[in-house]
Amino acid sequence: MFAIIDIRGRQYLAVKGQRINLDRIDHNQGTVTFGRVLAVHDGQQLQIGQPTVAGALVRAKVIRDFRDRKIRVIKYKPKVRYRRSIGHRQAKTQVEITDIS
């Protein structure tokens, strides 16, 4: 069984027991419920929502909040001695899918 969920404009394939790294989300007591389920496959039948599947929910427990690896951003303009280098670390949340209904 799997589902395709939409979280803040990004789509993720959710399978029970799988861990997914998301952009940082607000959570309380370590559990989250995702209601924007775009499609659900239960083994025999595929349900596709228009735009979402009515009554479908995906529940997950929060494993940890962390920051992703650093990326380097370099700005450069030729002939004017302009060079800038900055780094960025994106805040992430790791969740484990516990139930698809």
DSSP file (Angstrom, degrees, kcal/mol; ACC not computed):
  #  RESIDUE AA STRUCTURE BP1 BP2  ACC     N-H-->O    O-->H-N    N-H-->O    O-->H-N    TCO  KAPPA ALPHA  PHI   PSI    X-CA   Y-CA   Z-CA
    1    1 A M              0   0    0      0, 0.0    15,-0.8     0, 0.0     2,-0.3   0.000 360.0 360.0 360.0 134.4    0.0    0.0    0.0
    2    2 A F  E     -AB  15  41A   0     39,-2.0    39,-2.8    13,-0.2     2,-0.3  -0.956 360.0-160.3-144.8 164.7    1.3    3.4   -0.9
    3    3 A A  E     -AB  14  40A   0     11,-2.2    11,-3.6    -2,-0.3     2,-0.6  -0.977  17.6-133.8-143.1 153.9    0.0    7.0   -1.2
    4    4 A I  E     -AB  13  39A   0     35,-2.4    34,-2.7    -2,-0.3    35,-1.2  -0.962  32.1-171.3-109.0 120.6    1.1   10.2   -2.9
    5    5 A I  E     -AB  12  37A   0      7,-2.6     7,-2.5    -2,-0.6     2,-0.6  -0.820  19.2-139.2-117.0 153.0    0.9   13.1   -0.5
    6    6 A D  E     +A   11   0A   0     30,-2.6     2,-0.5    -2,-0.3    30,-0.3  -0.950  21.7 176.8-112.9 119.2    1.3   16.9   -1.0
    7    7 A I  E >  S-A   10   0A   0      3,-2.9     3,-1.4    -2,-0.6    16,-0.2  -0.951  72.9 -26.8-127.0 110.3    3.1   18.8    1.7
    8    8 A R  T 3  S-     0   0    0     -2,-0.5    -1,-0.1     1,-0.3     3,-0.1   0.867 126.6 -46.7  54.1  42.8    3.7   22.5    1.1
    9    9 A G  T 3  S+     0   0    0      1,-0.2     2,-0.4     0, 0.0    -1,-0.3   0.444 118.1 105.7  84.7  -0.4    3.6   22.2   -2.6
   10   10 A R  E <   -A    7   0A   0     -3,-1.4    -3,-2.9     2,-0.0     2,-0.4  -0.908  61.7-137.9-113.3 143.5    5.9   19.2   -2.9
   11   11 A Q  E     -A    6   0A   0     -2,-0.4     2,-0.4    -5,-0.2    -5,-0.2  -0.827  20.2-174.4-104.4 137.5    4.7   15.6   -3.6
   12   12 A Y  E     -A    5   0A   0     -7,-2.5    -7,-2.6    -2,-0.4     2,-0.6  -0.970  25.8-128.5-130.9 144.4    6.1   12.6   -1.8
   13   13 A L  E     -A    4   0A   0     -2,-0.4     2,-0.5    -9,-0.2    -9,-0.2  -0.843  30.4-159.7 -90.7 118.9    5.6    8.9   -2.2
   14   14 A A  E     +A    3   0A   0    -11,-3.6   -11,-2.2    -2,-0.6     2,-0.4  -0.896  15.0 175.4-110.0 123.8    4.6    7.5    1.2
   15   15 A V  E >   -A    2   0A   0     -2,-0.5     3,-2.3   -13,-0.2    82,-0.3  -0.967  44.0 -94.8-122.4 140.7    5.0    3.8    2.0
   16   16 A K  T 3  S+     0   0    0    -15,-0.8    82,-0.2    -2,-0.4     3,-0.1  -0.310 111.9  16.2 -58.6 130.0    4.2    2.4    5.5
   17   17 A G  T 3  S+     0   0    0     80,-2.7    -1,-0.3     1,-0.3     2,-0.2   0.298  96.5 128.3  90.5  -8.2    7.5    2.2    7.5
   18   18 A Q    <   -     0   0    0     -3,-2.3    79,-2.4    79,-0.1     2,-0.5  -0.528  53.8-135.3 -82.4 146.9    9.4    4.5    5.2
   19   19 A R  E     -D   96   0B   0     77,-0.2     2,-0.4    -2,-0.2    77,-0.2  -0.885  21.5-169.5-102.7 134.0   11.3    7.5    6.5
   20   20 A I  E     -D   95   0B   0     75,-2.7    75,-2.5    -2,-0.5     2,-0.6  -0.968  17.7-140.4-125.4 136.7   11.0   10.8    4.6
   21   21 A N  E     +D   94   0B   0     -2,-0.4     2,-0.2    73,-0.2    73,-0.2  -0.882  31.4 177.8 -96.6 117.4   13.0   14.0    4.9
   22   22 A L  E     -D   93   0B   0     71,-3.2    71,-2.5    -2,-0.6     3,-0.1  -0.701  39.0 -89.1-111.8 162.9   10.7   17.0    4.6
   23   23 A D  E    S-D   92   0B   0     -2,-0.2    69,-0.3    69,-0.2    -1,-0.1  -0.446  75.6 -67.3 -63.0 152.3   11.2   20.7    4.9
   24   24 A R        -     0   0    0     67,-1.8     2,-0.3    42,-0.1    -1,-0.2  -0.138  63.2-172.1 -51.0 128.4   10.8   21.7    8.6
   25   25 A I        -     0   0    0     -3,-0.1     2,-0.4    67,-0.0    -1,-0.1  -0.891  27.5-110.5-121.7 153.3    7.2   21.3    9.7
   26   26 A D        +     0   0    0     -2,-0.3     2,-0.3     2,-0.0     0, 0.0  -0.683  45.8 171.1 -80.1 132.5    5.4   22.3   12.9
   27   27 A H        -     0   0    0     -2,-0.4     2,-0.4     5,-0.1     5,-0.1  -0.979  24.6-146.6-143.1 154.9    4.5   19.3   15.0
   28   28 A N  B >  S-E   31   0B   0      3,-0.8     3,-1.5    -2,-0.3    -2,-0.0  -0.989  78.5  -9.5-126.0 131.6    3.2   18.6   18.4
   29   29 A Q  T 3  S-     0   0    0     -2,-0.4    -1,-0.1     1,-0.3     3,-0.1   0.701 117.6 -70.2  58.1  24.2    4.1   15.6   20.6
   30   30 A G  T 3  S+     0   0    0      1,-0.2    32,-2.9    31,-0.1     2,-0.4   0.594 106.7 102.9  79.6  10.7    5.9   13.9   17.7
   31   31 A T  E <   -EF  28  61B   0     -3,-1.5    -3,-0.8    30,-0.3     2,-0.3  -0.975  41.5-178.9-129.1 145.1    2.9   13.0   15.5
   32   32 A V  E     - F   0  60B   0     28,-2.7    28,-2.6    -2,-0.4     2,-0.4  -0.972  13.1-152.5-137.3 152.5    1.6   14.5   12.3
   33   33 A T  E     - F   0  59B   0     -2,-0.3     2,-0.6    26,-0.2    26,-0.2  -0.996   7.7-154.3-127.4 129.1   -1.4   13.8   10.0
   34   34 A F  E     + F   0  58B   0     24,-3.2    24,-2.0    -2,-0.4   -27,-0.1  -0.909  14.4 176.5-106.2 122.6   -1.3   14.7    6.3
   35   35 A G        +     0   0    0     -2,-0.6     2,-1.7    22,-0.2    21,-0.2   0.617  59.2  87.1-101.3 -16.1   -4.7   15.3    4.8
   36   36 A R        +     0   0    0    -30,-0.3   -30,-2.6    22,-0.1     2,-0.6  -0.596  55.7 166.0 -87.9  80.7   -3.7   16.3    1.2
   37   37 A V  E     -B    5   0A   0     -2,-1.7    16,-2.9    16,-0.3   -32,-0.2  -0.870  17.2-175.7 -99.4 118.2   -3.6   12.8   -0.3
   38   38 A L  E     +     0   0A   0    -34,-2.7    11,-2.7    -2,-0.6     2,-0.3   0.799  67.6   2.5 -85.9 -31.3   -3.4   12.9   -4.1
   39   39 A A  E     -BC   4  48A   0    -35,-1.2   -35,-2.4     9,-0.2     2,-0.4  -0.989  57.5-162.8-156.3 149.0   -3.6    9.2   -4.7
   40   40 A V  E     -BC   3  47A   0      7,-2.4     7,-3.2    -2,-0.3     2,-0.5  -1.000   0.1-168.9-136.6 133.2   -3.8    5.9   -2.8
   41   41 A H  E     -BC   2  46A   0    -39,-2.8   -39,-2.0    -2,-0.4     5,-0.2  -0.986   2.8-176.5-122.0 120.3   -3.0    2.4   -4.0
   42   42 A D        -     0   0    0      3,-1.9     4,-0.1    -2,-0.5    -1,-0.1   0.249  61.3 -85.7-101.3  12.2   -4.2   -0.4   -1.7
   43   43 A G  S    S+     0   0    0      2,-0.3     3,-0.1   -41,-0.1    -2,-0.0  -0.154 122.2  31.8 112.0 -38.7   -2.8   -3.4   -3.6
   44   44 A Q  S    S+     0   0    0      1,-0.3     2,-0.4     0, 0.0    -1,-0.0   0.695 116.3  43.3-115.4 -36.8   -5.6   -4.0   -6.0
   45   45 A Q        -     0   0    0      2,-0.0    -3,-1.9     0, 0.0     2,-0.5  -0.916  60.8-148.8-124.4 140.0   -7.2   -0.6   -6.7
   46   46 A L  E     -C   41   0A   0     -2,-0.4     2,-0.5    -5,-0.2    -5,-0.2  -0.925  11.9-163.4-106.2 124.1   -5.7    2.9   -7.4
   47   47 A Q  E     -C   40   0A   0     -7,-3.2    -7,-2.4    -2,-0.5     2,-0.5  -0.935   4.2-167.6-108.1 123.9   -7.8    5.9   -6.2
   48   48 A I  E     -C   39   0A   0     -2,-0.5    -9,-0.2    -9,-0.2     4,-0.1  -0.949  14.0-139.0-113.1 127.7   -6.8    9.2   -7.8
   49   49 A G        -     0   0    0    -11,-2.7     4,-0.3    -2,-0.5   -11,-0.0  -0.389  12.7-123.4 -84.4 160.7   -8.2   12.4   -6.2
   50   50 A Q  S    S-     0   0    0      2,-1.1   -12,-0.0    -2,-0.1     2,-0.0  -0.641 105.5 -31.6-132.7  77.5   -9.5   15.4   -8.0
   51   51 A P  S    S+     0   0    0      0, 0.0    -2,-0.3     0, 0.0     2,-0.3  -0.989 146.0   8.7 -89.8 -18.5   -7.5   17.1   -6.5
   52   52 A T  S    S-     0   0    0     -4,-0.1    -2,-1.1    -2,-0.0     2,-0.5  -0.851  75.6-105.7-123.2 159.9   -7.5   15.0   -3.3
   53   53 A V    >   -     0   0    0    -16,-2.9     3,-1.4    -2,-0.3   -16,-0.3  -0.717  43.7-117.5 -81.8 124.6   -8.9   11.6   -2.3
   54   54 A A  T 3  S+     0   0    0     -2,-0.5     3,-0.1     1,-0.2    -1,-0.1  -0.434  91.4   3.2 -67.8 129.4  -11.9   12.2    0.0
   55   55 A G  T 3  S+     0   0    0      1,-0.3     2,-0.3    -2,-0.2    -1,-0.2   0.439  93.6 135.3  80.3   0.5  -11.4   10.8    3.5
   56   56 A A    <   +     0   0    0     -3,-1.4     2,-0.3   -21,-0.2   -19,-0.3  -0.658  27.9 177.5 -86.4 137.3   -7.8    9.6    3.0
   57   57 A L        -     0   0    0     -2,-0.3    44,-2.8    -3,-0.1     2,-0.5  -0.978  20.4-155.2-136.5 148.8   -5.2   10.3    5.7
   58   58 A V  E     -FG  34 100B   0    -24,-2.0   -24,-3.2    -2,-0.3     2,-0.4  -0.994  15.1-161.8-123.8 123.5   -1.5    9.6    6.2
   59   59 A R  E     +FG  33  99B   0     40,-2.7    39,-2.3    -2,-0.5    40,-1.7  -0.829  13.2 172.9-107.0 144.7   -0.2    9.5    9.7
   60   60 A A  E     -FG  32  97B   0    -28,-2.6   -28,-2.7    -2,-0.4     2,-0.4  -0.980  25.6-132.8-145.8 155.3    3.4    9.8   10.6
   61   61 A K  E     -FG  31  96B   0     35,-2.3    35,-2.6    -2,-0.3     2,-0.4  -0.909  29.5-116.7-110.8 144.4    5.6   10.1   13.7
   62   62 A V  E     - G   0  95B   0    -32,-2.9    33,-0.2    -2,-0.4     3,-0.1  -0.636  27.5-178.5 -81.4 126.6    8.4   12.6   13.9
   63   63 A I  E     -     0   0B   0     31,-3.0     2,-0.3    -2,-0.4    32,-0.2   0.898  60.7 -32.2 -88.3 -51.3   11.8   11.1   14.2
   64   64 A R  E     - G   0  94B   0     30,-1.3    30,-3.1     2,-0.0     2,-0.4  -0.990  43.6-125.0-164.6 158.0   14.0   14.2   14.4
   65   65 A D  E     + G   0  93B   0     -2,-0.3     2,-0.3    28,-0.2    28,-0.2  -0.934  45.6 152.7-104.3 135.4   14.5   17.8   13.4
   66   66 A F  E     - G   0  92B   0     26,-2.3    26,-3.5    -2,-0.4     2,-0.4  -0.914  42.9-106.0-151.8 176.0   17.8   18.5   11.8
   67   67 A R  E     - G   0  91B   0     -2,-0.3    24,-0.2    24,-0.2     3,-0.1  -0.947  35.2-125.2-114.6 135.6   19.7   20.7    9.3
   68   68 A D        -     0   0    0     22,-3.2     3,-0.1    -2,-0.4    -1,-0.0  -0.063  44.8 -69.2 -70.1 173.8   20.6   19.4    5.9
   69   69 A R        -     0   0    0      1,-0.1    21,-0.5    20,-0.1     2,-0.2  -0.243  61.3 -95.1 -64.4 155.9   24.2   19.5    4.5
   70   70 A K        -     0   0    0     19,-0.1     2,-0.4    -3,-0.1    19,-0.2  -0.509  34.7-159.8 -77.1 136.3   25.6   22.9    3.7
   71   71 A I  E     -H   88   0C   0     17,-2.3    17,-1.9    -2,-0.2     2,-0.5  -0.899  13.8-133.4-110.5 148.3   25.5   24.3    0.2
   72   72 A R  E     -H   87   0C   0     -2,-0.4     2,-0.5    15,-0.2    15,-0.2  -0.862  13.7-163.0-103.9 132.9   27.8   27.0   -1.1
   73   73 A V  E     -H   86   0C   0     13,-3.4    13,-2.8    -2,-0.5     2,-0.5  -0.972   9.2-170.2-116.0 121.7   26.4   30.0   -3.0
   74   74 A I  E     -H   85   0C   0     -2,-0.5     2,-0.4    11,-0.2    11,-0.2  -0.953   6.0-165.7-118.5 127.5   29.0   32.0   -4.9
   75   75 A K  E     +H   84   0C   0      9,-3.0     9,-2.3    -2,-0.5     2,-0.3  -0.908  14.5 173.0-109.3 139.3   28.3   35.3   -6.6
   76   76 A Y  E     -H   83   0C   0     -2,-0.4     7,-0.2     7,-0.2    -2,-0.0  -0.986  17.9-172.1-150.3 133.2   30.8   36.7   -9.1
   77   77 A K  E > > -H   82   0C   0      5,-2.0     5,-1.0    -2,-0.3     3,-1.0  -0.991  29.0-127.0-124.5 123.6   30.9   39.7  -11.4
   78   78 A P  T 3 5S+     0   0    0      0, 0.0    -2,-0.0     0, 0.0     5,-0.0  -0.334  82.7  11.2 -70.5 150.9   33.7   39.9  -13.9
   79   79 A K  T 3 5S+     0   0    0      1,-0.1     0, 0.0    -2,-0.0     0, 0.0   0.402 112.5  74.8  70.9   1.1   36.0   43.0  -14.2
   80   80 A V  T < 5S-     0   0    0     -3,-1.0    -1,-0.1     2,-0.1     3,-0.1   0.301  99.8-117.7-124.6   9.2   34.7   44.7  -11.1
   81   81 A R  T   5 +     0   0    0     -4,-0.3     2,-0.6     1,-0.2    -5,-0.0   0.861  61.5 149.9  57.9  40.0   36.4   42.6   -8.3
   82   82 A Y  E   < +H   77   0C   0     -5,-1.0    -5,-2.0     2,-0.0     2,-0.4  -0.919   9.1 153.5-108.4 115.4   33.1   41.5   -6.9
   83   83 A R  E     +H   76   0C   0     -2,-0.6     2,-0.4    -7,-0.2    -7,-0.2  -0.987  11.9 174.9-141.7 130.4   33.1   38.1   -5.2
   84   84 A R  E     -H   75   0C   0     -9,-2.3    -9,-3.0    -2,-0.4     2,-0.4  -0.999   7.2-171.8-135.4 138.9   30.8   36.8   -2.5
   85   85 A S  E     +H   74   0C   0     -2,-0.4     2,-0.3   -11,-0.2   -11,-0.2  -0.984  13.7 165.9-132.1 121.5   30.6   33.3   -1.0
   86   86 A I  E     -H   73   0C   0    -13,-2.8   -13,-3.4    -2,-0.4     2,-0.3  -0.915  21.9-140.6-131.1 159.5   27.9   32.3    1.5
   87   87 A G  E     -H   72   0C   0     -2,-0.3     2,-0.3   -15,-0.2   -15,-0.2  -0.828  10.9-164.1-118.5 158.8   26.6   29.0    2.8
   88   88 A H  E     -H   71   0C   0    -17,-1.9   -17,-2.3    -2,-0.3     2,-0.5  -0.994   7.7-166.8-145.3 135.7   23.1   27.8    3.6
   89   89 A R        -     0   0    0     -2,-0.3     2,-0.3   -19,-0.2   -19,-0.1  -0.981  21.4-139.7-123.5 118.7   21.8   24.9    5.6
   90   90 A Q        -     0   0    0     -2,-0.5   -22,-3.2   -21,-0.5     2,-0.4  -0.556  17.4-122.2 -79.1 136.3   18.1   24.0    5.1
   91   91 A A  E     - G   0  67B   0     -2,-0.3   -67,-1.8   -24,-0.2     2,-0.3  -0.650  39.2-177.6 -78.1 131.7   16.0   23.1    8.2
   92   92 A K  E     -DG  23  66B   0    -26,-3.5   -26,-2.3    -2,-0.4     2,-0.4  -0.854  23.0-149.8-130.0 160.9   14.5   19.6    7.8
   93   93 A T  E     -DG  22  65B   0    -71,-2.5   -71,-3.2    -2,-0.3     2,-0.5  -1.000  12.6-148.5-130.4 131.2   12.2   17.2    9.6
   94   94 A Q  E     -DG  21  64B   0    -30,-3.1   -31,-3.0    -2,-0.4   -30,-1.3  -0.887  21.2-179.3-101.9 127.2   12.5   13.4    9.3
   95   95 A V  E     -DG  20  62B   0    -75,-2.5   -75,-2.7    -2,-0.5     2,-0.5  -0.891  21.2-143.0-123.5 154.2    9.2   11.5    9.7
   96   96 A E  E     -DG  19  61B   0    -35,-2.6   -35,-2.3    -2,-0.3     2,-0.4  -0.979  25.0-124.7-116.3 126.2    8.3    7.8    9.6
   97   97 A I  E     + G   0  60B   0    -79,-2.4   -80,-2.7    -2,-0.5   -37,-0.3  -0.537  34.7 169.8 -71.6 123.9    5.0    6.8    7.9
   98   98 A T  E     +     0   0B   0    -39,-2.3     2,-0.3    -2,-0.4   -38,-0.2   0.725  59.3  12.9-107.4 -29.2    3.0    4.8   10.4
   99   99 A D  E     - G   0  59B   0    -40,-1.7   -40,-2.7   -84,-0.0     2,-0.5  -0.990  47.4-166.4-154.7 139.3   -0.5    4.5    8.8
  100  100 A I  E       G   0  58B   0     -2,-0.3   -42,-0.2   -42,-0.2   -84,-0.0  -0.985 360.0 360.0-124.6 118.5   -2.2    5.1    5.5
  101  101 A S              0   0    0    -44,-2.8   -43,-0.2    -2,-0.5    -1,-0.1   0.362 360.0 360.0-133.7 360.0   -6.0    5.1    5.6
